[in-house]
Amino acid sequence: MMKVCLNLDKTKKYLLACSYGPDSMCLFDLLLKNGYDFEIAHVNYHLRKEEPEEMKDLKKICKNFKIPLHIIDVKMPKGVNEEGWARDVRYNYFSKLGKQTNIKNILIAHNEDDYIETYFLQKKRNSVVSFYGLKKETNYKGVNIIRPLLCYKKADLLNYCDENKIHYGIDYSNFDISYLRNDIRKNIVSKMDNEERKKILNDIEKENKKISEDFEEISKFIEEPIGFLKNRVTGLSTYKLQLLLIKILEIKGIYCPISQKFVKQFKEILLKEKNWHKELKDGVYLCVDYGFVSIYELVKREYFYKINELPNTIFKLNPNAILYKKIIGEGTYIKSGLKTNEVYVLNNGVKKKIRRCFIDWKMPFIYRLMWPGIYDKNGNLIYVPHYQEKILNQSNSPLLFNLNNFIK
């Protein structure tokens, strides 16, 4: 019988990402038999006909062993990359659920085959990455992602399931070689003998060591808040600049490929004395603002509140401010989406378009997308908070708010 050692801390609680496939059900059984404290997180994608029956079985097993089960039901939008969409959905769900349950350690049942497949996939795509293969531990949006089975082959886990009579489901889409990963799995990884595996694992280790050294070199360019001064990096090679962008994405817990072609174009942007922005993926922006470069994730863009119904976790009113009485009149409301051609009357009576205010205040692009405006009951713009770097310290402003509610 195969021996599997998880090397996990029994004083901690874990959240197991369980698809009901053989890998995650093997890990389920190992956690159960070795006395670990854990709960289950499952994503129902509604993509396969077998899912309802698998869901029924998983619920029954969790009920029998009194293991809390968390499920999210999702449906894939049209026109998206299926693999990328599914990955973002599940990892974002694990992060959110981990914070809700206060379980900050998420277990993923990736194995050695997944590790090698990912390496070949990265190479096939000519990807520049922060790490080849899969990391045993990493942080994603405030939770720890742990992969305790990376040193075991897929065949080992299947044998364990068979020997212990563990029920699991089969995702037949994994046999569709029109997907590059499946093609690599079937035609390369499954045909490797032990010596070939050993050599590949050694090659991956060497390449990751080199990447680690390169990251150490470029880390000196990263400034607080997370980003870099563009005049410091114009001499970097395309590869080093690409690593720098990837590193910042990694720090922010954002998965987004950065191509070499894009970085070459970006280098040209950095040589120009202009502000610039680019949406890398939905809600994720790369911005150049007044000589500083950063990557932001916009988590809340549109909002509308009556002034007397403001959530105090986001906005706070300052009754000691001179303009306080002006903004709390009957019917006043606050909303995002200031139009750049709207006219705002400043405290000294001067009229300015919002676009001009933003420029004069040197407001970064991402803040402009969600900056609040306060309007009277007739829809007239009556107040716009002046931009300062430390928003919460605007003692003269009648409206204080926390930018962390909007961007990461």
FIKOLZA-331160 format. One record per residue (C-alpha): residue in three letters; x, y, z. Coordinates in steps of 0.1 Angstrom, whole numbers, plus 5000, padded with zeros to 4 digits. Layout:
N
(rec "ALA"; (X; Y; Z))
...
! end
This chain:
408
(rec "MET"; (5000; 5000; 5000))
(rec "MET"; (5013; 5034; 4990))
(rec "LYS"; (5024; 5057; 5019))
(rec "VAL"; (5017; 5094; 5015))
(rec "CYS"; (5030; 5120; 5039))
(rec "LEU"; (5014; 5154; 5039))
(rec "ASN"; (5038; 5173; 5062))
(rec "LEU"; (5010; 5197; 5073))
(rec "ASP"; (5006; 5214; 5106))
(rec "LYS"; (4979; 5197; 5127))
(rec "THR"; (4974; 5228; 5148))
(rec "LYS"; (4960; 5247; 5118))
(rec "LYS"; (4927; 5244; 5100))
(rec "TYR"; (4926; 5239; 5062))
(rec "LEU"; (4902; 5245; 5034))
(rec "LEU"; (4904; 5217; 5008))
(rec "ALA"; (4897; 5227; 4972))
(rec "CYS"; (4878; 5195; 4961))
(rec "SER"; (4867; 5189; 4925))
(rec "TYR"; (4857; 5153; 4933))
(rec "GLY"; (4884; 5141; 4910))
(rec "PRO"; (4909; 5114; 4921))
(rec "ASP"; (4936; 5138; 4932))
(rec "SER"; (4914; 5159; 4956))
(rec "MET"; (4895; 5129; 4968))
(rec "CYS"; (4928; 5112; 4977))
(rec "LEU"; (4938; 5143; 4996))
(rec "PHE"; (4903; 5143; 5013))
(rec "ASP"; (4909; 5107; 5025))
(rec "LEU"; (4944; 5115; 5037))
(rec "LEU"; (4933; 5145; 5057))
(rec "LEU"; (4905; 5125; 5072))
(rec "LYS"; (4925; 5095; 5082))
(rec "ASN"; (4954; 5115; 5097))
(rec "GLY"; (4932; 5137; 5119))
(rec "TYR"; (4935; 5171; 5102))
(rec "ASP"; (4909; 5198; 5108))
(rec "PHE"; (4895; 5208; 5074))
(rec "GLU"; (4865; 5220; 5054))
(rec "ILE"; (4857; 5215; 5017))
(rec "ALA"; (4853; 5242; 4990))
(rec "HIS"; (4838; 5231; 4957))
(rec "VAL"; (4831; 5250; 4925))
(rec "ASN"; (4802; 5238; 4903))
(rec "TYR"; (4809; 5251; 4868))
(rec "HIS"; (4778; 5236; 4851))
(rec "LEU"; (4800; 5225; 4822))
(rec "ARG"; (4797; 5187; 4824))
(rec "LYS"; (4767; 5163; 4825))
(rec "GLU"; (4783; 5143; 4853))
(rec "GLU"; (4784; 5172; 4877))
(rec "PRO"; (4750; 5168; 4893))
(rec "GLU"; (4757; 5132; 4903))
(rec "GLU"; (4792; 5141; 4915))
(rec "MET"; (4778; 5169; 4936))
(rec "LYS"; (4753; 5145; 4951))
(rec "ASP"; (4781; 5120; 4961))
(rec "LEU"; (4803; 5147; 4975))
(rec "LYS"; (4775; 5161; 4996))
(rec "LYS"; (4768; 5126; 5009))
(rec "ILE"; (4804; 5119; 5018))
(rec "CYS"; (4808; 5153; 5036))
(rec "LYS"; (4776; 5147; 5055))
(rec "ASN"; (4787; 5112; 5066))
(rec "PHE"; (4820; 5125; 5080))
(rec "LYS"; (4805; 5157; 5093))
(rec "ILE"; (4829; 5178; 5071))
(rec "PRO"; (4815; 5213; 5063))
(rec "LEU"; (4810; 5218; 5026))
(rec "HIS"; (4810; 5251; 5008))
(rec "ILE"; (4797; 5253; 4972))
(rec "ILE"; (4796; 5281; 4946))
(rec "ASP"; (4776; 5277; 4914))
(rec "VAL"; (4789; 5296; 4884))
(rec "LYS"; (4782; 5298; 4847))
(rec "MET"; (4808; 5306; 4821))
(rec "PRO"; (4801; 5338; 4801))
(rec "LYS"; (4803; 5336; 4763))
(rec "GLY"; (4836; 5345; 4745))
(rec "VAL"; (4860; 5339; 4774))
(rec "ASN"; (4890; 5315; 4776))
(rec "GLU"; (4875; 5286; 4795))
(rec "GLU"; (4907; 5276; 4813))
(rec "GLY"; (4916; 5311; 4823))
(rec "TRP"; (4881; 5319; 4834))
(rec "ALA"; (4878; 5288; 4855))
(rec "ARG"; (4911; 5294; 4872))
(rec "ASP"; (4902; 5329; 4881))
(rec "VAL"; (4868; 5319; 4894))
(rec "ARG"; (4881; 5291; 4917))
(rec "TYR"; (4911; 5310; 4931))
(rec "ASN"; (4890; 5341; 4937))
(rec "TYR"; (4864; 5320; 4954))
(rec "PHE"; (4890; 5302; 4976))
(rec "SER"; (4904; 5336; 4986))
(rec "LYS"; (4870; 5350; 4995))
(rec "LEU"; (4858; 5319; 5013))
(rec "GLY"; (4891; 5317; 5032))
(rec "LYS"; (4886; 5352; 5045))
(rec "GLN"; (4849; 5346; 5053))
(rec "THR"; (4857; 5314; 5073))
(rec "ASN"; (4890; 5327; 5087))
(rec "ILE"; (4907; 5297; 5072))
(rec "LYS"; (4938; 5311; 5055))
(rec "ASN"; (4954; 5279; 5044))
(rec "ILE"; (4939; 5265; 5011))
(rec "LEU"; (4950; 5230; 5000))
(rec "ILE"; (4952; 5222; 4963))
(rec "ALA"; (4957; 5186; 4952))
(rec "HIS"; (4981; 5192; 4923))
(rec "ASN"; (5006; 5164; 4918))
(rec "GLU"; (5040; 5159; 4901))
(rec "ASP"; (5024; 5153; 4867))
(rec "ASP"; (5007; 5187; 4870))
(rec "TYR"; (5040; 5203; 4880))
(rec "ILE"; (5058; 5189; 4849))
(rec "GLU"; (5028; 5196; 4826))
(rec "THR"; (5028; 5232; 4837))
(rec "TYR"; (5065; 5235; 4829))
(rec "PHE"; (5061; 5221; 4794))
(rec "LEU"; (5030; 5244; 4789))
(rec "GLN"; (5050; 5275; 4799))
(rec "LYS"; (5078; 5265; 4775))
(rec "LYS"; (5055; 5258; 4746))
(rec "ARG"; (5040; 5293; 4751))
(rec "ASN"; (5074; 5309; 4755))
(rec "SER"; (5062; 5324; 4788))
(rec "VAL"; (5084; 5345; 4810))
(rec "VAL"; (5073; 5335; 4845))
(rec "SER"; (5081; 5340; 4881))
(rec "PHE"; (5084; 5303; 4886))
(rec "TYR"; (5084; 5272; 4863))
(rec "GLY"; (5059; 5245; 4872))
(rec "LEU"; (5039; 5250; 4904))
(rec "LYS"; (5050; 5264; 4937))
(rec "LYS"; (5045; 5242; 4968))
(rec "GLU"; (5033; 5273; 4987))
(rec "THR"; (5023; 5307; 4975))
(rec "ASN"; (5001; 5336; 4986))
(rec "TYR"; (4970; 5346; 4967))
(rec "LYS"; (4950; 5376; 4977))
(rec "GLY"; (4955; 5372; 5014))
(rec "VAL"; (4954; 5334; 5017))
(rec "ASN"; (4981; 5307; 5016))
(rec "ILE"; (4978; 5282; 4987))
(rec "ILE"; (4995; 5249; 4997))
(rec "ARG"; (5001; 5220; 4973))
(rec "PRO"; (5011; 5190; 4996))
(rec "LEU"; (5011; 5163; 4968))
(rec "LEU"; (5036; 5177; 4943))
(rec "CYS"; (5061; 5150; 4951))
(rec "TYR"; (5037; 5122; 4941))
(rec "LYS"; (5029; 5110; 4906))
(rec "LYS"; (4993; 5110; 4893))
(rec "ALA"; (4996; 5072; 4891))
(rec "ASP"; (5004; 5071; 4928))
(rec "LEU"; (4973; 5089; 4937))
(rec "LEU"; (4951; 5068; 4915))
(rec "ASN"; (4966; 5036; 4931))
(rec "TYR"; (4959; 5051; 4965))
(rec "CYS"; (4922; 5057; 4956))
(rec "ASP"; (4919; 5021; 4942))
(rec "GLU"; (4936; 5005; 4972))
(rec "ASN"; (4914; 5024; 4996))
(rec "LYS"; (4882; 5021; 4976))
(rec "ILE"; (4877; 5059; 4974))
(rec "HIS"; (4849; 5071; 4952))
(rec "TYR"; (4858; 5099; 4927))
(rec "GLY"; (4846; 5114; 4894))
(rec "ILE"; (4863; 5115; 4860))
(rec "ASP"; (4865; 5148; 4840))
(rec "TYR"; (4865; 5134; 4805))
(rec "SER"; (4874; 5168; 4790))
(rec "ASN"; (4909; 5161; 4804))
(rec "PHE"; (4912; 5136; 4775))
(rec "ASP"; (4905; 5161; 4748))
(rec "ILE"; (4939; 5168; 4732))
(rec "SER"; (4926; 5199; 4715))
(rec "TYR"; (4936; 5215; 4748))
(rec "LEU"; (4974; 5220; 4748))
(rec "ARG"; (4978; 5208; 4784))
(rec "ASN"; (4959; 5176; 4777))
(rec "ASP"; (4981; 5170; 4746))
(rec "ILE"; (5012; 5175; 4768))
(rec "ARG"; (4998; 5151; 4794))
(rec "LYS"; (4990; 5124; 4769))
(rec "ASN"; (5019; 5126; 4745))
(rec "ILE"; (5048; 5137; 4767))
(rec "VAL"; (5043; 5133; 4804))
(rec "SER"; (5025; 5100; 4805))
(rec "LYS"; (5053; 5085; 4783))
(rec "MET"; (5082; 5096; 4805))
(rec "ASP"; (5101; 5070; 4825))
(rec "ASN"; (5116; 5076; 4859))
(rec "GLU"; (5149; 5087; 4846))
(rec "GLU"; (5133; 5112; 4822))
(rec "ARG"; (5112; 5126; 4850))
(rec "LYS"; (5142; 5129; 4873))
(rec "LYS"; (5161; 5149; 4846))
(rec "ILE"; (5131; 5172; 4839))
(rec "LEU"; (5126; 5179; 4876))
(rec "ASN"; (5163; 5187; 4879))
(rec "ASP"; (5161; 5211; 4849))
(rec "ILE"; (5131; 5229; 4864))
(rec "GLU"; (5150; 5233; 4897))
(rec "LYS"; (5179; 5249; 4879))
(rec "GLU"; (5158; 5273; 4858))
(rec "ASN"; (5139; 5284; 4889))
(rec "LYS"; (5171; 5291; 4907))
(rec "LYS"; (5182; 5314; 4879))
(rec "ILE"; (5148; 5331; 4879))
(rec "SER"; (5151; 5336; 4917))
(rec "GLU"; (5185; 5353; 4911))
(rec "ASP"; (5170; 5376; 4884))
(rec "PHE"; (5142; 5385; 4907))
(rec "GLU"; (5166; 5394; 4935))
(rec "GLU"; (5183; 5418; 4910))
(rec "ILE"; (5151; 5436; 4899))
(rec "SER"; (5135; 5438; 4934))
(rec "LYS"; (5156; 5469; 4941))
(rec "PHE"; (5134; 5488; 4916))
(rec "ILE"; (5102; 5482; 4934))
(rec "GLU"; (5089; 5512; 4954))
(rec "GLU"; (5061; 5517; 4979))
(rec "PRO"; (5032; 5518; 4971))
(rec "ILE"; (5039; 5488; 4950))
(rec "GLY"; (5053; 5500; 4917))
(rec "PHE"; (5084; 5517; 4903))
(rec "LEU"; (5097; 5550; 4890))
(rec "LYS"; (5099; 5549; 4852))
(rec "ASN"; (5131; 5569; 4850))
(rec "ARG"; (5149; 5541; 4870))
(rec "VAL"; (5140; 5513; 4846))
(rec "THR"; (5144; 5526; 4811))
(rec "GLY"; (5179; 5509; 4809))
(rec "LEU"; (5165; 5475; 4818))
(rec "SER"; (5164; 5448; 4791))
(rec "THR"; (5130; 5437; 4778))
(rec "TYR"; (5133; 5405; 4798))
(rec "LYS"; (5142; 5422; 4831))
(rec "LEU"; (5113; 5447; 4827))
(rec "GLN"; (5090; 5418; 4819))
(rec "LEU"; (5101; 5401; 4852))
(rec "LEU"; (5095; 5434; 4871))
(rec "LEU"; (5059; 5436; 4859))
(rec "ILE"; (5053; 5399; 4866))
(rec "LYS"; (5068; 5404; 4901))
(rec "ILE"; (5044; 5433; 4909))
(rec "LEU"; (5014; 5412; 4896))
(rec "GLU"; (5025; 5384; 4918))
(rec "ILE"; (5028; 5406; 4949))
(rec "LYS"; (4992; 5418; 4942))
(rec "GLY"; (4979; 5383; 4937))
(rec "ILE"; (4969; 5389; 4901))
(rec "TYR"; (4973; 5363; 4874))
(rec "CYS"; (4978; 5380; 4840))
(rec "PRO"; (5003; 5369; 4813))
(rec "ILE"; (5027; 5396; 4801))
(rec "SER"; (5040; 5390; 4766))
(rec "GLN"; (5074; 5400; 4753))
(rec "LYS"; (5058; 5420; 4725))
(rec "PHE"; (5038; 5440; 4749))
(rec "VAL"; (5068; 5448; 4771))
(rec "LYS"; (5087; 5461; 4740))
(rec "GLN"; (5059; 5485; 4733))
(rec "PHE"; (5057; 5494; 4769))
(rec "LYS"; (5094; 5503; 4769))
(rec "GLU"; (5087; 5529; 4742))
(rec "ILE"; (5059; 5543; 4764))
(rec "LEU"; (5083; 5548; 4793))
(rec "LEU"; (5106; 5570; 4772))
(rec "LYS"; (5078; 5595; 4766))
(rec "GLU"; (5069; 5622; 4791))
(rec "LYS"; (5032; 5613; 4792))
(rec "ASN"; (5007; 5596; 4815))
(rec "TRP"; (4994; 5564; 4801))
(rec "HIS"; (4972; 5534; 4810))
(rec "LYS"; (4962; 5500; 4797))
(rec "GLU"; (4936; 5475; 4809))
(rec "LEU"; (4955; 5442; 4810))
(rec "LYS"; (4924; 5422; 4818))
(rec "ASP"; (4890; 5429; 4832))
(rec "GLY"; (4895; 5455; 4860))
(rec "VAL"; (4933; 5452; 4860))
(rec "TYR"; (4952; 5483; 4848))
(rec "LEU"; (4988; 5491; 4842))
(rec "CYS"; (4993; 5528; 4847))
(rec "VAL"; (5020; 5554; 4842))
(rec "ASP"; (5011; 5584; 4864))
(rec "TYR"; (5034; 5614; 4868))
(rec "GLY"; (5066; 5593; 4865))
(rec "PHE"; (5053; 5564; 4887))
(rec "VAL"; (5043; 5530; 4873))
(rec "SER"; (5019; 5506; 4890))
(rec "ILE"; (4994; 5479; 4885))
(rec "TYR"; (4959; 5482; 4901))
(rec "GLU"; (4930; 5459; 4904))
(rec "LEU"; (4897; 5478; 4904))
(rec "VAL"; (4873; 5459; 4927))
(rec "LYS"; (4845; 5485; 4929))
(rec "ARG"; (4838; 5510; 4902))
(rec "GLU"; (4802; 5520; 4902))
(rec "TYR"; (4782; 5530; 4933))
(rec "PHE"; (4753; 5552; 4943))
(rec "TYR"; (4743; 5562; 4979))
(rec "LYS"; (4720; 5587; 4994))
(rec "ILE"; (4741; 5609; 5016))
(rec "ASN"; (4722; 5599; 5048))
(rec "GLU"; (4726; 5562; 5039))
(rec "LEU"; (4764; 5560; 5034))
(rec "PRO"; (4780; 5528; 5046))
(rec "ASN"; (4804; 5539; 5073))
(rec "THR"; (4829; 5512; 5064))
(rec "ILE"; (4836; 5530; 5031))
(rec "PHE"; (4827; 5567; 5036))
(rec "LYS"; (4827; 5588; 5067))
(rec "LEU"; (4812; 5623; 5071))
(rec "ASN"; (4832; 5649; 5090))
(rec "PRO"; (4807; 5673; 5107))
(rec "ASN"; (4836; 5696; 5117))
(rec "ALA"; (4844; 5705; 5082))
(rec "ILE"; (4834; 5740; 5069))
(rec "LEU"; (4815; 5726; 5039))
(rec "TYR"; (4797; 5699; 5059))
(rec "LYS"; (4763; 5716; 5058))
(rec "LYS"; (4765; 5721; 5021))
(rec "ILE"; (4766; 5684; 5013))
(rec "ILE"; (4740; 5670; 5038))
(rec "GLY"; (4710; 5688; 5024))
(rec "GLU"; (4677; 5670; 5016))
(rec "GLY"; (4680; 5646; 4987))
(rec "THR"; (4718; 5649; 4982))
(rec "TYR"; (4735; 5618; 4970))
(rec "ILE"; (4770; 5605; 4962))
(rec "LYS"; (4780; 5585; 4932))
(rec "SER"; (4809; 5574; 4911))
(rec "GLY"; (4814; 5581; 4874))
(rec "LEU"; (4823; 5618; 4873))
(rec "LYS"; (4822; 5631; 4837))
(rec "THR"; (4853; 5649; 4827))
(rec "ASN"; (4834; 5677; 4811))
(rec "GLU"; (4812; 5684; 4842))
(rec "VAL"; (4817; 5718; 4856))
(rec "TYR"; (4826; 5721; 4893))
(rec "VAL"; (4825; 5754; 4912))
(rec "LEU"; (4855; 5756; 4936))
(rec "ASN"; (4854; 5771; 4971))
(rec "ASN"; (4867; 5804; 4957))
(rec "GLY"; (4839; 5806; 4931))
(rec "VAL"; (4861; 5796; 4902))
(rec "LYS"; (4845; 5772; 4877))
(rec "LYS"; (4865; 5743; 4864))
(rec "LYS"; (4858; 5712; 4844))
(rec "ILE"; (4864; 5680; 4863))
(rec "ARG"; (4891; 5670; 4838))
(rec "ARG"; (4911; 5702; 4846))
(rec "CYS"; (4907; 5695; 4883))
(rec "PHE"; (4920; 5660; 4880))
(rec "ILE"; (4950; 5673; 4860))
(rec "ASP"; (4957; 5701; 4885))
(rec "TRP"; (4955; 5677; 4914))
(rec "LYS"; (4978; 5652; 4896))
(rec "MET"; (4953; 5625; 4903))
(rec "PRO"; (4963; 5590; 4892))
(rec "PHE"; (4942; 5575; 4864))
(rec "ILE"; (4927; 5546; 4885))
(rec "TYR"; (4913; 5570; 4911))
(rec "ARG"; (4895; 5590; 4884))
(rec "LEU"; (4875; 5559; 4875))
(rec "MET"; (4859; 5557; 4910))
(rec "TRP"; (4862; 5592; 4925))
(rec "PRO"; (4831; 5604; 4942))
(rec "GLY"; (4809; 5633; 4933))
(rec "ILE"; (4782; 5647; 4956))
(rec "TYR"; (4750; 5660; 4939))
(rec "ASP"; (4719; 5679; 4951))
(rec "LYS"; (4684; 5666; 4946))
(rec "ASN"; (4683; 5683; 4912))
(rec "GLY"; (4714; 5664; 4899))
(rec "ASN"; (4737; 5694; 4902))
(rec "LEU"; (4773; 5687; 4912))
(rec "ILE"; (4779; 5704; 4945))
(rec "TYR"; (4811; 5688; 4959))
(rec "VAL"; (4841; 5668; 4948))
(rec "PRO"; (4868; 5658; 4974))
(rec "HIS"; (4901; 5673; 4966))
(rec "TYR"; (4927; 5646; 4958))
(rec "GLN"; (4956; 5642; 4982))
(rec "GLU"; (4978; 5611; 4986))
(rec "LYS"; (4965; 5604; 5021))
(rec "ILE"; (4927; 5606; 5016))
(rec "LEU"; (4918; 5598; 5051))
(rec "ASN"; (4938; 5627; 5065))
(rec "GLN"; (4919; 5654; 5047))
(rec "SER"; (4908; 5672; 5079))
(rec "ASN"; (4890; 5700; 5060))
(rec "SER"; (4870; 5676; 5038))
(rec "PRO"; (4834; 5669; 5048))
(rec "LEU"; (4837; 5635; 5032))
(rec "LEU"; (4864; 5610; 5041))
(rec "PHE"; (4868; 5576; 5024))
(rec "ASN"; (4891; 5547; 5022))
(rec "LEU"; (4905; 5539; 4987))
(rec "ASN"; (4913; 5503; 4998))
(rec "ASN"; (4876; 5496; 4993))
(rec "PHE"; (4879; 5503; 4956))
(rec "ILE"; (4914; 5492; 4944))
(rec "LYS"; (4941; 5467; 4952))
! end
